[in-house]
Amino acid sequence: MEHISIRNICKQYGQGESSVKALDNVSLEITKGEVCVILGPSGSGKSTLLNMIGGLDRVDSGTITVDGLEITSLNKKQLTDYRREKLGMVFQAYNLIPELNVIENVKVVKDIAKNPIDENELLSVLGLDKHKTHFPSELSGGQQQRCSIARALVKNPALLLCDELTGALDSASSRDVLSFLEKINEHYDTTIVMITHDERIAGMADRLIRIKDGKVVENTLKKRLKVGELGI
């Protein structure tokens, strides 16, 4: 079943000779429950595409439909409702609230969710049991990343968007984080869209998309590898 449908979207930044086409007539579909990995060099447009799907930025033209809802036609309040009810987002910057401890950071999102996952279950699976009362400044980079993932997932979103998820992590932490996403996808049938520079992560994708100069240059359905087979 189609979960995300993107039709002829364009996005340009700047004017005149200094203008840049961040997305140039991009079209693609992502099926419910797929793990989709988007690869591309810096400046290729992959982060812009992720922000468009997340309703954080507006397209200049074209449409994006998520779970039957055309988000490109929504107003600001409707986009806020969409992000709250339909998706979880994990950013490269962890964006944790420094004055709250781990479990409080997660519960902030749980308290506004309609069908949340138990936060203690998530923290246990992510290996944060012993860190529930620790503040972000007391956590390693990998632990902060796992806390941000727990916060994104606690509301049990149908769609999870991940921006350079493992960019600042060592190999062991990267494997742990990716393995958890693998479990979430298998258990909850969560659609996962990840952007990355790391070619190895492409192995865990059902769908591999490559973007260059704002255009989709590859859109391939493939057999997914287990995280343990990625060589990370």
N, C-alpha and C positions, 0 to 999 in steps of 0.2 A: 504494500500500500504506500502510495506517495505521501511523504511527510513534508518535504520542502520542495517547492516549485519556483524556480527563478527564471524570469522571462525578459531577455533583452535589456538588462539593467546597465545603466551608464552613470558614471560619477566623475566629475571634473573638478579639480581644485585650481584656483587662480584664474587670471584673465589674460587674454592676449598672448604674447610670445612666451610668457612665464607660466602659462597654464599647463597642467598635467592631467592626462586621462588616467585616473586611478583604476577605473573599470570601463571596459570598452565593449559594450554589447554582449554581456555575459549571460548565458542561459545554461541551466542544468537542473537536474532533479535528484533528490536524495530520498531513498525509500525508508519507511519506518523500520527502526531497529538496526540500521546500518551504522558501522563505524566508518566515517569518511575522513580521510587525511588529505589536507590541502598543502601542497609543497610549492615553494617558489622563493626566489631570492628576495632580499630586502628591496622594498619599493615596487614589488610586482603587483600589488593590489590585494594580496590575500588577507591582510588585516582589515582592509576596507570592506572586503566581502563579508568577513565575520561580523563586523560592526553593523553592516546592513541587515544581516539575518537577525542580529540581536536587537534591532530597533534603536541602536545608539546613534545612527547617522541616517540621513535621507538620501535616496537615490535622486538623480536628476530626471531620469526617465526609466520606464520598465516597471515590472511588478515582482513582488516577492510574496508568495502565499505559504503559510506555515500551518499545517493541520487544518486546512480549509479556510483559514483566516488571511485575507489579503492585508498584510501589515503595512504596505506602502501607502495605503489610503487612510491609516489611523491618525487621529490627532494625538497630542502629547499625553493626555490622560489615558487614552486607550492604549498607547504604547507602554505606558507604565504598568497598566493592568496585564498586558501581554507578557512583559518580562517577569512580572510577579507570579503569574499563573502557569505560564507555558514553558519557561526555560530556566536553566541554571547557567551561570557564566563563571569561568575560572580564568583570571587574567594573569599575565606574566608578573605584574606587580600584585602581591597577595591581597592588598587592600583590607587587611584585618584592622579592626578597631583597637588601637593600642591600650585603651583604658579597660577593655574587657578581656577576661581570660578565655581559654579555648572553648569551653562549653557555652559560655555566654555569647561568644562570637557566632556559634552555630545556632543557638536558640533565638537569636535576633531574627533570623530568617524563618525558623520553624514556626514562630508565633504568628506569622502572617500567611502561612501555607494552609491549604484546604485539606490535603491528604499527606501529611509529612511522614517521613521515616523516623524511627526512634533514633535520637541523637547519640545515645549511649552505644547502640548497635554500630552505627557508622564509625564512631571514634574507636571502638574496639577493633573493627576490621582494619582500620587505618593505622593501628598501632599507637594510638594516642591516649589509651586508658590512663596511663600514669601522668599525663600532662594536662588533664582536664582543667586544673586550677592554675595552670601556668599562663603567663601573659605572653603576647607575641615576642617581646624583647627577650624572653627566656627560652625561645625555641630556635632550633637550627633552621636553615633555609628549607630543608626537606620537610621538617615538621610544620612549618608555616604553610607550605604548599599543600600538605595533606589536610590541614585545618581549613584552608580555603576551598578545597574540594568537598570536604564534609559540609561546609556552609552552603555550597552550591547544590549539593545533592539532597540535603535534608528535607527539602520541600517536594522531593520525588518528581522532578520535572520530566516531561516526555522528551525534552531536547536539552542536551548539554553542549555548550560551546567552550572550547579550550584554546587559549592564546599562548603558544610557545610554552606548553605545560612543563616541559623538562629542561628548558633552556638554562636554568640556574642550578640544576641539581647534579649531584654525582651519579655514577652508574647505578649504584645500589638503590639510591632513592628513586631514580628514574624507573627502574624495574618495578619497585614496590608500587609506585603511583600508577604506572601503566597496567600492572596486574590487577589493581583494584578497579580501574575503569573497565577492564575486560570482564570482571565479575559482575559489575553493575549492569553492563550491557547484556550479559547473558541472563541475569536474574530478573531484571526489570524491563528488558527490551527497549532500553533507552537509546534513542538516536544520538550519536556522538559525532560532532564535527570538530576536528583538531587542525590548527595550522602549525607548521613546524618547518625548521630548516634541516632537521635530522632525517636523512634518507632512510635510516634503519627503521624508524617508526612506521614508514609506509607499509612495512610487512604485515602490520596488524590490521590493515584497512580492508574492508569489503569493497570500498570505492576509493580509488586514488585519483585526485585532481591536481593537475599542475597548472600554475598560472604564471604567465610571463607578459610584462608590459600591459597589464590590465586585461589580458585575454586568456581564456581557457585553451591551453594547447594540448591537454590530455585529460580524458575522463574515462577511466578504465574500471570495470568490475573485475575483481580478482578473488582468488582463494585466500582467506585470511590465515596468517600464521599466529601461533600462540606467542605470548610475550617472551617466554623462555627460549624461543627460537630466533629472536631478533638480533642476537649478538650484542646486546647492550650490557 
